[in-house]
Amino acid sequence: MIFAIISAILAYRKAKDAGRNGLLWALIAAATFIGTQFVVALFLGIVVGLVIGFTNQPEPNWGNVDIIITIVAVILSFGTTWGVLKYLDRVPPEHTYTPPPPPDSFN
């Protein structure tokens, strides 16, 4: 949870520096960190359950499997949050308006 808060603070600062909505990007960064952990842990838990079910093996020591799933989920959370922060490093292009050319004059 601390890393989600840190990523939200970093995203807020980077977004404000780039002229973007800081609060929105802070929420996106925190949701990315937490959401990635949730999705990865759910996916890996389903995979482990299916492997155990289809191979008719006895249940493993869940403490060891749980730690491995948590480590993988946290590492992937850092990766996705890093991607969001790298995206915020890019400065958005300036929206400049170029007026149309003046009409032709036939003098």
Buried (B, 14 or more C-beta within 10 A) or exposed (E): EEBBEBBBBBBBBBBBEBEBEBEEBBBBBBBBBBBBBEBBBEEBBEEBEEEBEEEEEEEEEEEEBEEEBBEBBBEBBBEBBEEBBEBBEEEEEEEEEEEEEEEEEEE
